[in-house]
Amino acid sequence: MVRVRRIPRVLELRRTIHVLHSGEIVAKIDASQPGLGWNGDALLYWFDDEIRTWDSGVSWTLARVQTDLAPHYPYDDAYFSADGTQFTITRYSYDGTSWRDVGTTATGAMAPIGDGNTTFTEWSPRGATLLLRSATALTLRVADGSVQNAALASFRGPVHGWAADGRLFVGAMSATVPGGNAFDRFPVWNGDDDAIATIPNLLGSRSFSPDGRWFAGVSRTDLYSTRLELYRCGVVSGEGIDLRSDTASRSRAQRIASDGRRFVRPVAGAITQFLQGSHTGIDVAAPVGSILVASDDGVIDAVGWVPVGGFRVCVMHAGGLESCDYHTSLPLVGIGDHVVRDQPVALVGMTGLTTGPHVHWEAKLDGRIVDPLAQ
């Protein structure tokens, strides 16, 4: 199949990587992609069609990719595997299709990956295991190229995460109002029969520390504000303490319940644009793959592609009020599903017309645009 690139580019963004050592900036590196990687102590980064590496003050070109397949942010995105030996490039089109390639860092050689249904890819935090997801299936591709497939229906729920050792867990996540007061049990895919990850129902990007001793995420303090929370893993026999108290959880729940508004912010992140002029919603920046939640109770009434907005997930709430999340990478629900406030419904992405990973959060009352922050 011949693939044609969208050229010429109207906008090409550049960024500067600042390397710090002992609190001092020791290097400033020009790059064309925000996605960085590591191969041992060597930093990996993109500059147009070049994969470059920086180590101990010296930078050089490690490999080149075919010029017409080089990633161009924010139209495309590129990520290195945890060990830096491989990379992925995803190219988004405005008709809802995407091209996905996996490559070898040392040579720049690339090959297509996934199928027409794949909408989300993510590297494991260890090695070079790659997850590919569609709305109905999961595939794990290991470093040697072998794959393992499973239907989403075979798991207890649609939310996934990674253990510190690089194993994948998939299951159901409790609604996060308030966050951090419930612990969900996720079976580990291809783990031992009793391999279970028990983690708090935190919001946004959730992850274990590399040594597996800590788990971090974000909880709500009210409808819109959040705070980072840290949990110690594997605490037994009363060792260690929970970093929150029941009193704090009850106080947080009371603040949320006493607010006269109905909507919660769909993801932890900074608001980068408000409802104004021709902009019809609220933009909230968050990393690709961050969990998006329902703004309030309701029924899923739209899932799919729309021009400009990319892949969207919409919820119809009581009283003719509808909320929609745009630019998503993966739906976690289907049309007709009943959801509760703060239930996971999608993952943040870069589909449609976007300047970077974020969600365009939009609300309509009887079909008329309204401010979601006021609902």
FENPE-V749825 format. One record per residue. RES is the residue in one letter. OMEGA is omega in degrees with one decimal (NA if undefined). BURIAL is 1 if it has 16 or more other C-alpha atoms within 10 Angstrom, else 0. Layout:
res=(RES;RES)
omega=(OMEGA;OMEGA)
burial=(BURIAL;BURIAL)
This chain:
res=(M;V;R;V;R;R;I;P;R;V;L;E;L;R;R;T;I;H;V;L;H;S;G;E;I;V;A;K;I;D;A;S;Q;P;G;L;G;W;N;G;D;A;L;L;Y;W;F;D;D;E;I;R;T;W;D;S;G;V;S;W;T;L;A;R;V;Q;T;D;L;A;P;H;Y;P;Y;D;D;A;Y;F;S;A;D;G;T;Q;F;T;I;T;R;Y;S;Y;D;G;T;S;W;R;D;V;G;T;T;A;T;G;A;M;A;P;I;G;D;G;N;T;T;F;T;E;W;S;P;R;G;A;T;L;L;L;R;S;A;T;A;L;T;L;R;V;A;D;G;S;V;Q;N;A;A;L;A;S;F;R;G;P;V;H;G;W;A;A;D;G;R;L;F;V;G;A;M;S;A;T;V;P;G;G;N;A;F;D;R;F;P;V;W;N;G;D;D;D;A;I;A;T;I;P;N;L;L;G;S;R;S;F;S;P;D;G;R;W;F;A;G;V;S;R;T;D;L;Y;S;T;R;L;E;L;Y;R;C;G;V;V;S;G;E;G;I;D;L;R;S;D;T;A;S;R;S;R;A;Q;R;I;A;S;D;G;R;R;F;V;R;P;V;A;G;A;I;T;Q;F;L;Q;G;S;H;T;G;I;D;V;A;A;P;V;G;S;I;L;V;A;S;D;D;G;V;I;D;A;V;G;W;V;P;V;G;G;F;R;V;C;V;M;H;A;G;G;L;E;S;C;D;Y;H;T;S;L;P;L;V;G;I;G;D;H;V;V;R;D;Q;P;V;A;L;V;G;M;T;G;L;T;T;G;P;H;V;H;W;E;A;K;L;D;G;R;I;V;D;P;L;A;Q)
omega=(177.7;-179.9;-177.1;-179.2;176.1;-179.9;2.4;177.3;178.8;-175.6;177.1;-175.8;174.1;179.9;179.9;175.4;175.9;178.8;-178.2;173.8;-177.9;176.4;-178.8;175.0;-177.1;178.8;172.0;-171.7;175.3;-179.9;-179.7;179.7;175.9;-177.9;179.6;176.8;178.9;169.3;-169.9;179.0;-177.5;178.1;177.8;178.3;-178.3;167.8;-174.6;-177.9;-177.6;165.7;-177.2;178.0;179.3;179.7;175.1;175.4;-178.0;178.8;177.7;178.7;-179.3;-178.4;174.6;172.5;177.4;-169.9;-177.0;176.5;179.5;-179.5;178.8;-178.8;6.8;179.4;179.1;169.5;-177.3;-178.8;174.9;172.8;-175.9;179.6;176.5;-175.5;-177.9;178.0;172.3;171.4;175.8;179.2;-176.7;174.5;-174.6;174.4;177.3;177.8;176.6;175.7;-177.7;178.6;170.9;-176.0;176.8;-173.8;-173.7;-175.4;-174.8;179.0;-175.1;176.5;178.3;179.2;179.5;177.1;-177.2;-179.6;-177.9;178.5;-175.8;174.1;-178.1;177.5;171.7;176.9;175.7;172.8;-176.2;173.9;-175.0;174.7;172.7;-176.8;166.3;-179.8;-173.7;-173.8;176.2;174.9;172.4;177.5;-178.6;-170.7;-178.2;177.6;178.1;-174.4;174.0;-174.6;175.1;174.4;179.3;-178.9;180.0;179.0;-176.9;-179.0;-172.2;-175.1;179.1;175.6;-177.3;170.2;-177.5;-179.7;174.8;176.3;-177.1;170.4;-174.9;179.7;-176.7;179.4;179.1;173.6;-169.3;171.4;-19.2;-178.3;171.7;179.7;174.6;179.4;-177.9;-179.9;-178.1;172.5;178.0;-178.0;-179.1;173.4;173.4;-177.8;-177.1;-179.4;-177.5;171.8;178.6;-172.5;178.8;-176.7;179.7;-171.2;171.7;178.6;-176.8;-176.3;171.2;170.6;-177.6;-179.7;177.0;-176.2;-174.4;174.0;-175.1;175.9;-175.3;174.1;177.5;169.5;167.1;-174.9;-172.4;-178.3;-178.2;173.9;177.8;177.3;-174.5;179.8;174.5;-177.2;172.3;179.5;-179.5;174.1;175.3;178.5;179.2;179.8;170.6;-174.8;172.6;176.7;176.7;178.9;178.6;179.1;179.5;179.1;179.2;179.3;179.3;178.8;179.4;-177.6;-175.9;178.6;-176.8;178.7;-175.4;-170.0;168.7;176.2;-171.8;-178.3;175.3;-179.4;-178.1;172.7;-177.0;175.7;-178.3;175.1;-178.8;179.9;-179.3;179.6;-166.2;-179.5;179.3;175.8;177.8;-178.8;177.9;-179.7;174.2;179.6;176.7;-177.4;173.1;-176.5;178.2;-179.7;179.8;177.1;177.2;-178.3;178.1;-177.6;177.0;174.0;177.9;-171.7;169.8;178.5;178.6;-175.1;-179.9;178.5;-178.5;170.6;-176.5;178.4;173.7;-178.8;178.9;175.0;177.6;-179.9;-179.3;173.2;-179.5;172.5;-177.7;179.8;-176.6;178.9;-175.2;174.1;175.8;-178.1;176.5;179.9;-179.0;178.5;172.8;-179.2;176.0;-179.1;178.3;172.8;177.2;-179.5;-177.2;174.7;177.6;178.7;179.9;-178.3;-178.1;179.9;-173.8;178.4;-179.1;-177.7;178.0;172.0;169.7;-173.5;-171.8;178.6;175.9;174.4;-174.8;176.8;-178.8;-178.8;175.0;-179.1;-179.1;179.6;-178.7;-175.0;NA)
burial=(0;0;0;0;0;0;0;0;0;0;0;0;0;0;0;0;0;0;0;0;0;0;0;0;0;0;1;0;0;0;1;1;1;1;0;1;1;1;1;0;0;1;1;1;1;1;1;1;1;1;1;1;1;1;0;0;0;0;0;0;0;1;1;1;1;0;0;0;1;1;1;1;1;1;1;1;1;1;1;1;1;1;1;1;1;1;1;1;1;1;1;1;1;1;0;1;1;1;1;1;1;1;1;1;1;0;0;1;0;1;0;0;1;1;0;0;0;1;1;1;1;1;1;1;1;1;1;1;1;1;1;1;1;1;1;0;1;1;1;1;1;1;0;0;0;0;0;0;0;0;0;1;0;0;1;0;0;1;1;1;1;1;1;1;0;1;1;1;1;1;1;1;1;1;1;1;1;1;1;1;1;1;0;0;1;1;1;1;1;0;0;0;0;0;0;1;1;0;1;1;1;1;1;1;1;1;1;1;1;0;0;0;0;0;1;1;1;1;1;1;1;1;1;0;0;1;0;0;1;1;1;1;0;0;0;0;0;0;0;0;0;0;0;0;0;0;0;0;1;0;0;1;1;0;0;1;0;0;0;0;0;1;1;1;1;1;1;1;1;0;0;0;0;1;1;0;0;0;0;1;1;1;1;1;1;1;1;1;1;1;1;1;1;1;1;1;1;1;1;1;1;1;1;1;1;1;0;0;1;1;1;1;1;1;1;1;1;0;0;0;1;1;1;1;1;1;1;1;1;1;1;1;1;1;0;0;0;0;1;1;1;1;1;1;1;1;1;1;1;1;1;1;1;1;0;1;1;1;1;1;1;1;1;1;1;0;0;0;1;1;1;1;1;0;1)
